[in-house]
Amino acid sequence: MSNQFDQIPFGAAEFADNPEPRCPCLLLLDTSYSMNGAPIDALNQGLVAFKDELAADSLAMKRVEVAIVTFGPVNIVAPFQTADLFTPSTLVTSGDTPMGAAIEQGLEMLRSRKDEYRANGISYYRPWVFLMTDGAPTDSIVAAEHAVKSGEAAKAFSFFAVGVEGANMDILAKLSTRQPLKLSGLKFRELFSWLSASLSGVSQSQVGQTVALQSPAGWAEV
């Protein structure tokens, strides 16, 4: 006798429990050794604040999904999960800056997650991808650059590059279709506060609706 659960795709339970449309946010975070000390401490504090601010918005908790890929080496720290389940790990630094591989890994995760949404009849907002680095890639970014630009052209996601002190802004400008932003000092907390407010705004809109972003002036060198 056929089991009634045979037809339910993997992961369906989470969507049955929470059929809200999803707003995916992928964080690609540089944890290479040059981020050691004050930068990684500020980044970790920013992530905790990000979680706390999302937790204050009941709708964002159900709609915003966060995933984290770190690089130095490439590591999936958190798969896509709704904000209520997201608990930031304390990041530590090591290694070099394989930025190209991290972008490719993250965008592949995003593709898979969107396939899961579609398979389960879940609508979703255009995903956000945030890259944060304080250096230059130590691997090739040719394939990553192509993936970012073709994804932007297809409106598959919105890609933002943020340079921390020491970042090669010319490479970030080449990689992204948007002007990369330079973080003012170590204002990660302000950046994540802006990001949570922006995601909350998106999560309260209709899927497909354009939402005006607040100015990043509070954390970026404008």
HELIX and SHEET records of a PDB file:
HELIX    1   1 ALA A   12  ASP A   17  1                                   6    
HELIX    2   2 TYR A   33  MET A   35  5                                   3    
HELIX    3   3 ALA A   38  ALA A   55  1                                  18    
HELIX    4   4 SER A   58  ARG A   63  1                                   6    
HELIX    5   5 MET A   99  ALA A  119  1                                  21    
HELIX    6   6 VAL A  142  ALA A  153  1                                  12    
HELIX    7   7 MET A  169  LEU A  175  1                                   7    
HELIX    8   8 PHE A  188  SER A  203  1                                  16    
HELIX    9   9 PRO A  216  GLY A  218  5                                   3    
SHEET    1   A 6 ASN A  75  THR A  82  0                                        
SHEET    2   A 6 VAL A  64  PHE A  71 -1                                        
SHEET    3   A 6 CYS A  23  ASP A  30  1                                        
SHEET    4   A 6 TRP A 128  THR A 133  1                                        
SHEET    5   A 6 SER A 158  GLY A 163  1                                        
SHEET    6   A 6 LEU A 181  LYS A 182  1                                        
END                                                                             
